[in-house]
Amino acid sequence: MTIRIVNSVKYVGLFTLALLSIIACERDFENIGVQLVDNNQFDTKDTIFEIIVNTKNVVSSQVNQDDPTTRDIDGLTQYLLGVYKSDKFGLLKTTFVSQLGLPSKVDFGDNPSIDTIVLNIPYYSTKLADNSDRTPNFKLDSILGNRDAEYTLSVYELGTFLNALDPIDPTKKKRYFSDESYNKRAMLYSGMFKPNKNDTVLYVKRRFLDSDRNTVDDIDTVKTESVSPSIKLPLDTLFFRNNFINQQNSGVFDSNDSFLDYFRGILIEADGTDGALMTLAMVNASITIYYTNTELKDETDTDLNGNGTTDDTNVPVRTKQSLAFSLSGIRASQYNRDYADGEVNSFFDPNVNVTIGQEKIYVQGAAGSMAEIQLFRDADLEAIRNENWLINEANITLYVDNPSIDTIVPNRLQLYNLDNNSQIRDVFTEAQINGIGGSLERDDNGNPYRYKFRITDYISEVLKSDNPLPLSRLGLKVFHPTDVPSAIIANDTLNKKFSWIAKGVVLKGFDPMNANDPQRIKLEIFYTINNE
């Protein structure tokens, strides 16, 4: 454990004199030991300081990738889709928007007829041992809520143009936040939905290989090489005939800019009162048009036109085709929250007693809620600084309120400087962000128990007698991988606005009716004093 010196010059001199005295002394080992034991110059103590803590509503969070000129985190940023109901945190419904990537060549050929159009969005999943009938078996990952409750998924043509550059400062990439509004145009699909781990194969019925469109001529079995589950939504074929196939010679597919100006993207909307919220692999999602066109082929060993010969040339043959448009370019999520039926709603009271704080703390990601912490309630900082403490360790401990083995909470929380929106000093002085702590600890029964933060360096700087660091409010939120300072950006100290983990936790604050609760939020300091 690293020791922090509040009055460094004084203590370094004292320890140096003591060390020189021991070296110069000619007493035997036993006598030296006696002298050390009897030395009462330094005492090690600990104390507890009370904390004011209040729950705050998070209005929005950033939901698209950061500026690639500074730090490319595309792939770390996750996208939410679905519905999540929580008695503690209320109702969350999400919407996802994305541009489409233009294939290298768009040419539907002669006489194209659409068989089907499918929006395919892979789940995050884990492959398990195959079932007894040798069929693949998967577990869907990153899903929160009631997987058995159905809700509505709808797909629309996006009416809002997604700017790549910030209109205010075109030298920077535009950042999108979870409270953005988007316009919808034509509906491309709407239906009831719930996650399905067995949705691994797509069957495409081909009806246009002959002159009778009312019969199924062939069925294609479409699956990925790894055979993993995905969401598969059939889209409106008439819309894509009118707006894609019939436009192939209009110039809208000549360049990516022309295409994005013509077709702005898609919007996927979830609606309902209960369901499951999914973190999805949108970077691998696509819209695929499965169609049949006419190609001219030369006969070899097959009678393609049924005239009894196998040597004809330029025979028109109906041929199966497909063309995929990736969900790429600008992607973003919209979070629609309703706190009316959530316990947290009553803790957003702006008139809360700022001198005491709240008895419970509600912390949830995905633009949910966070905590505002004020240290040293009712303490005289100047008097403490004059004591010249040698800070050995300083901890903030937060206990989970009414936990059970079934309680789903974040695996980690983040503590940061709220006034400056920056990382706490200990993040950089104690082995990066892992040194500060904040990971979930469980009790002997496996129940979520507590989160503990080590902020020794920060408290040392606040309590030192000479030029102390100003005391700041601290923020507490759900931790995300993007909260780790970048190793490639100098002075990457700012706290980032990304938040896609919708898990939440209720923590114990300060309850004046139970002021001595050992599990109340508190700051505990271990220190050494000089008795001279």
C-alpha positions in Angstrom: 0.0 0.0 0.0 1.4 3.4 -0.9 1.7 6.0 1.9 0.8 9.6 1.2 2.7 12.4 3.0 0.6 15.5 3.8 3.5 17.5 5.3 6.3 15.8 3.3 9.3 17.9 4.1 8.8 17.6 7.9 8.3 13.9 7.9 11.2 13.1 5.6 13.5 15.0 7.9 12.2 13.2 10.9 12.6 9.8 9.4 16.0 10.6 8.1 17.3 11.7 11.6 15.8 8.5 13.1 17.5 6.3 10.6 20.9 8.0 11.1 20.5 7.6 14.8 19.9 3.9 14.5 22.9 3.4 12.2 25.2 5.3 14.4 24.1 3.6 17.6 26.5 0.9 18.9 24.0 -0.9 21.2 23.3 -4.5 20.6 20.2 -5.7 18.6 18.1 -6.4 21.7 18.5 -2.9 23.0 17.7 -1.3 19.7 14.4 -3.3 19.6 13.4 -2.1 23.0 14.0 1.5 22.0 11.8 1.2 18.9 9.0 -0.4 20.8 9.0 2.4 23.4 9.1 5.1 20.8 5.7 6.9 21.0 6.5 9.7 18.5 4.1 8.3 15.9 0.5 7.0 16.3 -1.6 5.3 13.6 -5.3 6.0 13.8 -8.4 5.8 11.7 -11.6 7.9 11.5 -14.9 8.1 9.7 -16.3 11.2 7.9 -19.9 11.4 7.0 -20.9 11.9 3.3 -23.8 13.8 1.6 -25.1 11.8 -1.3 -28.1 12.4 -3.7 -29.5 10.7 -6.8 -29.5 12.7 -10.0 -31.3 12.1 -13.3 -29.0 11.7 -16.3 -30.7 13.5 -19.2 -28.6 11.9 -22.0 -25.5 10.1 -22.9 -23.4 9.8 -26.1 -24.5 7.0 -28.3 -22.2 7.1 -31.4 -18.5 6.4 -31.8 -16.0 9.1 -30.8 -14.0 11.3 -33.1 -11.6 8.8 -34.9 -8.9 11.5 -35.2 -8.5 11.3 -31.4 -9.7 7.9 -30.4 -11.5 5.2 -32.4 -13.8 3.3 -30.1 -16.2 2.0 -32.7 -16.8 -1.6 -31.7 -16.5 -0.7 -28.0 -19.6 1.4 -28.2 -22.7 -0.8 -28.0 -26.2 -0.3 -29.3 -29.4 -1.1 -27.4 -32.7 -2.3 -28.8 -35.7 -3.4 -26.9 -37.9 -2.7 -23.8 -36.9 -3.0 -20.2 -39.2 -2.6 -17.2 -37.8 -2.3 -13.6 -39.7 -1.6 -10.4 -36.8 0.4 -9.2 -35.9 2.3 -12.4 -39.1 2.5 -14.4 -39.6 1.8 -18.1 -36.9 2.1 -20.8 -37.7 1.8 -24.5 -35.0 2.2 -27.2 -34.8 3.1 -30.8 -31.8 2.5 -33.2 -30.9 4.5 -36.3 -28.3 3.7 -38.9 -27.2 4.6 -42.4 -26.7 1.9 -45.0 -23.4 1.1 -46.6 -23.3 1.2 -50.4 -22.1 -2.1 -52.0 -19.2 -1.9 -54.4 -21.6 -2.3 -57.3 -25.4 -2.0 -57.4 -26.7 -3.8 -60.6 -29.9 -5.8 -60.3 -29.7 -6.9 -63.9 -32.5 -7.6 -66.3 -36.1 -8.2 -65.2 -35.4 -8.5 -61.4 -38.1 -9.8 -59.1 -37.7 -9.7 -55.4 -38.1 -12.9 -53.5 -37.7 -11.5 -50.0 -35.8 -8.7 -48.1 -34.4 -9.4 -44.7 -33.0 -7.2 -42.0 -30.5 -9.4 -40.2 -29.1 -8.4 -36.7 -26.8 -10.9 -35.0 -27.2 -11.4 -31.2 -24.2 -11.6 -28.9 -24.2 -15.3 -28.1 -22.2 -18.2 -26.6 -22.0 -21.6 -28.2 -22.9 -24.4 -25.8 -22.7 -28.2 -26.2 -25.0 -29.3 -29.0 -28.5 -30.7 -28.2 -29.1 -34.4 -28.0 -30.3 -34.3 -31.7 -27.0 -32.6 -32.6 -28.7 -29.3 -33.4 -26.7 -26.2 -32.3 -27.3 -24.8 -28.9 -26.7 -21.2 -27.9 -27.0 -18.9 -24.9 -28.0 -15.3 -25.7 -25.7 -12.8 -24.0 -26.2 -9.1 -23.1 -29.9 -9.4 -22.6 -31.6 -7.7 -19.7 -35.2 -8.1 -18.5 -38.1 -10.4 -19.3 -37.2 -12.6 -22.2 -40.7 -14.2 -22.3 -42.6 -10.9 -22.8 -43.4 -9.9 -26.3 -43.2 -6.3 -27.5 -43.5 -4.5 -30.9 -40.5 -4.0 -33.2 -41.1 -1.7 -36.1 -38.7 -0.7 -38.9 -39.0 2.6 -40.8 -37.3 4.5 -43.5 -35.3 7.2 -41.6 -36.4 10.7 -42.4 -33.6 12.6 -40.6 -30.3 13.1 -42.4 -27.4 12.0 -40.2 -24.6 14.5 -40.4 -21.1 13.1 -40.2 -19.6 16.5 -39.2 -20.6 18.9 -36.4 -22.5 21.8 -38.0 -21.1 24.2 -35.4 -17.5 23.0 -35.9 -17.1 21.1 -39.2 -13.5 20.2 -38.3 -15.0 17.7 -35.7 -17.1 14.7 -36.1 -20.7 15.1 -34.9 -21.6 13.4 -31.7 -25.1 12.0 -31.2 -26.8 11.7 -27.8 -29.6 9.5 -26.5 -32.2 12.2 -26.4 -31.9 13.1 -30.1 -35.2 13.2 -32.1 -35.5 11.5 -35.5 -38.2 11.6 -38.2 -39.8 8.5 -39.6 -41.0 8.0 -43.2 -42.4 4.8 -44.7 -43.0 1.8 -42.4 -41.0 -1.2 -43.7 -42.0 -3.8 -41.0 -44.0 -4.1 -37.8 -44.6 -7.2 -35.6 -44.5 -8.8 -32.2 -41.1 -9.9 -31.0 -39.1 -11.6 -28.3 -35.5 -12.9 -28.3 -35.1 -16.3 -29.9 -31.8 -18.2 -29.4 -32.9 -20.8 -32.0 -33.2 -18.3 -34.8 -30.1 -19.5 -36.6 -31.2 -20.2 -40.2 -33.0 -18.2 -42.9 -35.1 -20.0 -45.5 -35.6 -18.0 -48.7 -38.5 -19.1 -51.0 -37.7 -18.6 -54.7 -40.9 -18.0 -56.7 -39.6 -16.4 -59.8 -37.5 -19.2 -61.4 -40.4 -20.0 -63.8 -43.4 -18.1 -65.2 -45.7 -19.0 -62.2 -45.0 -16.7 -59.3 -47.6 -18.5 -57.2 -45.5 -21.6 -56.8 -42.3 -22.1 -54.8 -39.6 -23.3 -57.2 -36.8 -23.7 -54.7 -35.9 -22.9 -51.1 -32.4 -21.5 -50.2 -31.1 -22.3 -46.7 -29.0 -19.3 -45.6 -26.8 -19.5 -42.5 -23.5 -18.0 -41.4 -20.4 -20.1 -41.3 -20.4 -20.2 -37.5 -24.2 -20.8 -37.4 -25.1 -18.2 -34.8 -28.5 -16.8 -33.9 -29.7 -13.4 -35.2 -32.9 -11.3 -35.5 -34.4 -11.7 -39.0 -37.1 -9.3 -40.0 -38.8 -9.4 -43.4 -39.1 -5.9 -45.0 -41.6 -4.4 -47.4 -40.7 -5.7 -50.9 -42.8 -3.1 -52.7 -40.9 -0.3 -51.1 -37.6 -1.7 -52.1 -38.8 -2.4 -55.7 -39.9 1.2 -56.1 -37.0 2.8 -54.2 -34.1 0.6 -55.0 -34.6 -1.7 -58.0 -36.5 0.8 -60.1 -33.8 3.4 -59.3 -30.7 1.5 -60.3 -30.2 3.6 -63.4 -31.1 7.0 -61.8 -27.7 7.8 -60.4 -28.6 7.4 -56.7 -26.2 4.4 -56.5 -23.3 6.1 -58.3 -21.5 7.2 -55.0 -21.9 6.8 -51.3 -22.8 10.5 -50.9 -25.5 10.3 -53.6 -26.9 7.2 -51.9 -27.0 8.7 -48.4 -28.6 11.9 -49.7 -31.3 9.7 -51.4 -31.8 7.1 -48.7 -31.0 8.4 -45.3 -31.1 5.0 -43.5 -33.4 3.0 -41.3 -35.0 3.5 -37.9 -35.8 0.4 -35.6 -38.2 1.2 -32.8 -39.2 -1.0 -29.8 -42.5 -0.3 -28.1 -44.3 -2.1 -25.2 -44.8 -2.2 -21.4 -42.4 -5.1 -20.7 -39.8 -7.1 -22.4 -36.1 -7.7 -22.9 -33.4 -5.1 -23.7 -30.7 -6.3 -26.0 -27.2 -5.2 -26.6 -26.7 -6.1 -30.3 -23.8 -6.6 -32.7 -25.0 -3.8 -35.0 -21.6 -3.6 -36.7 -22.4 -6.9 -38.3 -26.1 -6.2 -39.2 -27.3 -5.9 -42.8 -30.3 -5.6 -45.1 -30.1 -8.3 -47.9 -32.3 -8.2 -51.0 -32.9 -11.7 -52.3 -34.1 -11.5 -55.9 -34.2 -13.3 -59.2 -33.1 -11.8 -62.5 -32.6 -12.9 -66.1 -29.1 -13.8 -67.4 -28.0 -14.9 -70.8 -26.1 -18.2 -70.7 -24.6 -20.6 -73.2 -25.7 -24.2 -73.0 -23.1 -26.9 -72.4 -24.5 -30.2 -71.1 -27.9 -28.8 -70.0 -30.9 -28.0 -72.1 -31.7 -24.6 -70.5 -34.6 -23.6 -72.8 -36.2 -27.0 -73.1 -36.0 -27.2 -76.9 -34.3 -30.6 -76.9 -30.7 -29.3 -77.7 -27.7 -28.4 -75.5 -25.7 -26.1 -77.8 -27.8 -22.9 -77.8 -26.1 -19.6 -76.9 -27.5 -16.5 -75.1 -30.3 -18.4 -73.6 -32.3 -16.3 -71.1 -32.2 -18.1 -67.7 -33.9 -17.0 -64.4 -31.1 -16.9 -61.9 -31.0 -16.5 -58.0 -29.2 -13.4 -56.7 -28.7 -11.4 -53.5 -27.3 -8.0 -52.6 -26.4 -6.9 -49.1 -26.4 -3.3 -47.7 -24.6 -3.2 -44.3 -25.8 -1.1 -41.4 -22.7 1.2 -41.4 -21.7 4.8 -41.4 -23.4 6.7 -38.6 -25.2 4.5 -36.0 -26.9 5.7 -32.8 -29.4 4.8 -30.2 -32.3 6.7 -28.7 -33.4 6.1 -25.1 -37.0 6.8 -24.2 -37.5 6.7 -20.4 -40.6 6.7 -18.2 -39.8 6.9 -14.5 -43.5 7.2 -13.4 -43.7 3.6 -12.0 -40.1 3.4 -10.8 -38.9 3.9 -7.2 -36.2 6.2 -8.4 -38.7 8.8 -9.5 -39.2 10.0 -5.9 -35.4 10.4 -5.4 -35.1 13.0 -8.2 -36.6 15.6 -5.8 -34.7 18.9 -6.5 -35.7 20.1 -3.0 -33.8 17.3 -1.2 -32.1 18.2 2.1 -28.7 19.1 0.8 -27.2 19.0 4.3 -28.1 15.4 5.0 -28.6 13.6 1.6 -30.8 10.6 0.8 -31.1 7.3 2.5 -30.9 5.4 -0.8 -28.8 5.9 -4.0 -30.1 4.9 -7.4 -27.4 4.3 -10.0 -28.2 3.0 -13.5 -26.5 3.3 -16.9 -28.1 4.1 -20.4 -28.8 7.7 -19.5 -30.5 6.6 -16.3 -29.4 8.0 -12.9 -26.1 8.7 -11.1 -25.1 9.9 -7.6 -23.7 13.2 -6.5 -21.3 12.9 -3.5 -20.1 15.6 -1.2 -17.3 14.5 1.3 -16.6 15.7 4.8 -20.2 16.5 6.0 -20.0 18.7 9.1 -16.2 18.5 9.2 -13.7 21.4 9.6 -11.2 20.9 6.8 -8.9 23.7 8.0 -8.6 22.1 11.4 -7.8 18.7 9.9 -5.2 20.2 7.6 -3.5 21.8 10.5 -3.0 18.4 12.1 -0.6 17.4 9.3 -1.9 13.9 9.0 0.2 11.3 7.1 -2.6 9.6 5.0 -2.1 5.9 4.8 -5.3 4.9 3.1 -8.7 6.5 2.3 -11.8 4.5 1.2 -15.4 5.1 0.2 -17.5 2.0 0.7 -21.0 1.7 -0.7 -23.2 -1.2 0.3 -26.0 -2.8 -1.9 -29.5 -2.2 -0.4 -31.5 -5.3 0.2 -29.5 -7.7 -2.0 -30.5 -11.2 -3.0 -28.8 -13.9 -5.2 -31.2 -12.9 -8.0 -30.4 -9.2 -7.9 -28.8 -8.1 -11.2 -26.4 -5.2 -10.7 -23.5 -3.6 -12.6 -20.2 -5.4 -12.3 -18.5 -2.2 -11.6 -19.1 1.5 -10.8 -17.0 4.5 -11.5 -16.1 7.4 -9.2 -15.0 10.6 -10.8 -14.5 14.4 -10.2 -18.0 15.8 -10.9 -17.0 19.5 -10.8 -14.3 19.1 -13.4 -15.8 16.0 -15.2 -12.4 14.4 -14.9 -10.8 11.2 -13.5 -9.7 11.2 -9.9 -6.0 11.5 -9.3 -5.7 7.9 -8.0 -6.6 6.6 -11.5 -3.2 7.7 -12.7 -1.1 7.2 -9.6 -2.4 3.7 -8.7 -2.0 1.4 -11.7 -4.5 3.2 -13.9 -8.2 2.8 -13.3 -7.9 -0.6 -11.7 -6.1 0.9 -8.7 -9.1 2.9 -7.6 -11.4 -0.1 -7.3 -15.1 0.0 -7.7 -15.7 -3.7 -8.7 -18.6 -5.5 -7.2 -17.9 -7.6 -4.1 -20.2 -10.5 -3.2 -20.8 -12.0 0.3 -20.3 -15.6 1.3 -23.7 -16.5 -0.1 -23.0 -15.0 -3.5 -25.3 -12.0 -3.0 -24.2 -8.6 -4.3 -22.5 -6.9 -1.3 -20.6 -3.7 -1.8 -18.4 -1.5 -4.0 -15.2 0.0 -2.5 -13.1 2.8 -3.9 -9.6 3.7 -2.8 -9.0 7.5 -3.2 -5.8 7.9 -1.0 -4.0 10.3 -3.3 -7.0 12.5 -3.8 -7.7 12.8 0.0 -4.0 13.4 0.7 -4.0 16.3 -1.7 -7.2 17.7 -0.3 -6.0 17.5 3.4 -2.4 18.7 3.0 -1.6 21.9 4.8 0.3 23.6 2.0 -1.6 24.5 -1.2 -4.3 21.9 -0.8 -6.4 20.6 -3.7 -9.9 22.2 -3.6 -12.5 19.8 -2.4 -14.8 18.8 -5.3 -18.1 17.0 -5.7 -17.7 13.4 -6.8 -19.9 11.6 -9.3 -20.8 7.9 -9.2 -22.0 6.1 -12.3 -22.1 2.7 -14.0 -18.6 1.9 -15.3 -18.0 1.3 -19.0 -14.9 0.1 -20.9 -14.7 3.6 -22.5 -14.1 5.1 -19.1 -10.5 3.7 -19.1 -8.1 6.6 -20.1 -6.7 6.2 -23.6 -3.1 5.0 -23.7 -2.5 6.9 -27.0 -3.9 10.3 -26.0 -1.8 12.5 -23.8 -3.6 13.8 -20.7 -6.8 11.8 -21.3 -8.4 12.9 -18.0 -11.9 13.8 -19.0 -14.8 11.6 -18.0 -16.6 10.3 -21.1 -20.3 10.5 -21.8 -20.8 7.0 -23.2 -23.4 4.8 -21.3 -25.1 1.7 -22.7 -25.2 -0.7 -19.8 -28.7 -0.5 -18.5 -28.1 -2.5 -15.3 -28.8 -0.5 -12.1 -28.1 -0.8 -8.4 -29.7 0.7 -5.3 -27.1 1.5 -2.6 -27.4 2.6 1.0 -27.0 6.3 1.6 -27.4 8.1 4.9 -30.6 7.5 6.8 -31.0 9.9 9.8 -33.3 7.4 11.4 -30.4 4.9 11.5 -27.5 7.3 11.6 -25.1 4.7 13.0 -25.8 2.0 10.4 -22.3 0.4 9.8 -23.3 0.0 6.1 -24.1 3.7 5.5 -22.0 5.5 2.9 -18.9 6.9 4.5 -15.4 8.0 4.0 -12.8 6.0 6.1 -9.3 7.4 6.6 -6.3 5.6 8.1 -3.6 8.1 9.0 -0.4 8.6 11.1 0.2 11.6 13.4 3.4 13.0 14.9 3.0 13.3 18.7 5.8 15.9 19.0 
